[in-house]
Amino acid sequence: MENYCDIMPDATGWVYVLDGVQSPCAYYSYELALEAAQAQLARKGRGRLFRYQALNGEMLPVQAMSLARPPASMSF
């Protein structure tokens, strides 16, 4: 079973979800949410497959080259 870290839009910004638990706060940008998730995973010493929520609700993998910016379908 693969482990996922989901980066999702929230009413107040962006959040990440690890092990079914949402980040304690929302982040102003996709990049900040992604960086916070990566830092949390580094502290736990685990790797994850990053995904984002598409406009249709489907969870799609984040490509390695796009880790630093939101996918085009999620730009606001």
C-alpha positions in Angstrom: 0.0 0.0 0.0 1.4 3.4 -0.9 1.4 6.3 1.5 0.0 9.5 0.4 0.3 13.2 1.3 -2.6 15.1 -0.1 -2.3 18.9 -0.8 -5.8 20.3 -0.9 -7.5 23.6 -1.3 -9.3 24.9 1.8 -11.7 27.8 2.4 -8.8 29.7 4.0 -5.9 28.6 1.8 -4.2 25.2 1.3 -3.8 22.3 3.7 -2.0 18.9 3.6 -3.5 15.6 4.8 -1.2 12.9 6.3 -2.5 9.6 7.6 -6.0 11.0 7.3 -5.2 14.0 9.6 -5.4 17.5 8.2 -2.6 20.0 8.9 -3.2 22.1 12.1 -3.6 25.2 10.0 -4.2 26.4 6.5 -1.3 27.9 4.4 -1.5 31.0 2.3 -0.2 29.2 -0.8 0.2 25.8 -2.4 4.0 26.1 -2.0 3.8 26.8 1.7 1.5 23.8 2.3 3.8 21.6 0.3 6.9 22.8 2.2 5.2 22.2 5.5 4.2 18.7 4.5 7.7 17.9 3.3 9.1 19.2 6.6 6.7 17.1 8.6 7.6 14.0 6.6 11.3 14.7 7.1 10.8 14.9 10.9 9.0 11.5 10.8 11.7 10.1 8.4 9.1 8.8 5.9 8.6 9.3 2.2 5.2 9.8 0.6 3.6 10.1 -2.8 2.3 13.7 -3.1 -1.2 14.2 -4.6 -3.4 17.1 -5.3 -7.2 17.4 -5.5 -8.3 18.2 -9.1 -11.4 20.3 -9.8 -13.5 17.2 -10.2 -12.5 16.0 -6.8 -10.1 13.3 -8.1 -6.8 12.9 -6.3 -3.9 13.0 -8.9 -0.2 12.5 -8.3 2.0 15.6 -8.2 4.7 15.3 -10.8 8.3 15.7 -9.5 8.9 18.8 -11.6 5.7 20.5 -10.4 6.4 20.1 -6.6 7.3 23.7 -6.4 4.2 25.1 -8.0 0.5 24.2 -8.1 -0.8 22.2 -11.0 -2.3 24.3 -13.7 -5.8 23.0 -12.9 -5.5 24.3 -9.4 -4.3 27.8 -10.0 -6.6 30.5 -8.6 
